[in-house]
């Protein structure tokens, strides 16, 4: 049984309402977008989709302090977007090899094509 809409446009809506994802799906997506909603985390995530690096080098590449980069790395790692591996005294980070990460990376690249003029040059 579907609720009646306050304004009937004469179009059947049962099909769309029947396919409406549960609220929990939107909550999960919202959390992912929150992680990438910060430009610093977005830059770091994009970078780690292209290389594996230590905090010191990431800090240099994105022109941020090591503690700030570490904070963002912790959040990205907690969200499952990046992974780390210790080699001796250094910890190296890279994008997780998951379908979610690959999709997010390709989405970011596609959005750059649309939104960033420098990317088209």
N, C-alpha and C positions, 0 to 999 in steps of 0.2 A: 504494500500500500504506500503510495507516494503522497506527500503533503500537497494540498492545493496551493498554487501560487497566488499571491495577492493581485497580480495583474496578468490576465490571460492574453497572450499574444496570438493565440490560435495555433501555435506550433506545439507538437508533442514534445515533452521533455523527459519522459520516462527513460529513454535510452541514455541520455546524458547523465541523469541522476543515478541510474543503475550502474554506470561506469565510474562514478565519482569516487576517487581514492579515499581511504579512511583518513581521519585527522592525523593519525600517527605518521602517515607517509609524509604529510606536509611538515610535521614537526621535525622529522629526520632531515628533510631537504633544507629547512630553515636553519638548522644547526650547521650544515655544510656551508651554506651561503654566509652565515655569520663568521665562520672561520676564514673564509676568503673575502669577507667584506672589508677587511683592513688592508690598505694598499701595501703595507710592509710585508704582511703574511702572503699576500698575493704575489708580490715580487719574489719572495723567497721560495714559495711553492713553484712558481714558473721556472726559476733558476734550477731548482732541484729536479725538475722534470727533464732537464737537459744535461745535468752533470751530478757527480757525487763529490761533496766537499766537506771540509771541517769548518767549525764555527769561525775560526780566525779568517779563513779565506772568504767565507760567505759575508762576514762583517765588512771586509774590504770591498767586495763586489757590490754590496748594496749601500755602502757608506753609512753604516750604523755601528753602534758599540756592540761588543761581544755579548754583554749581558742582555741587551735589547734583542739581539738575534736569538740568543738562547731561550728567551721568553717566548718568542714567536715559534721557534722550533718545538718547544714543549707543547704548545697548543696544537700545532699541525700534527705532531706525533700522537697526541691524545685522540685526535680525530681520525687517526688511521690513514692520513694522507701521505705521511713520510715514514721512513724507517731509518734506523741507525745501526752502525756496526763499529765495534771498537777494534782498532789495529794498533797494538802497542799502547802508547799513551794518548793517541788521537781517537776521536769519535768522528766518523764520517756519516753524512746524511744524504739521502736521495729519496726521490718520490717512490712511494710504495708501488709494487707491481700488481695493481688490482684493476679491475674493470672500472670501478668508480674513479680512480685516479686518472686513468687514461681518458675517460670521458670528460672529466673536468679539464684536463689539459687541452684536449682538442676543442672544447667549448671556449676556453680562454683564447686559444689561438684564433678561432673563428671570430670571436668578438673583437680581437685586435685588428683583424682584417677589415671589419666593418667600422670600428670606432677610432682607430689610430692612423692618421694620415701617414706618419713616418713608416709604418709597417708596409705600406703599399709601394714604397720607393724601390 
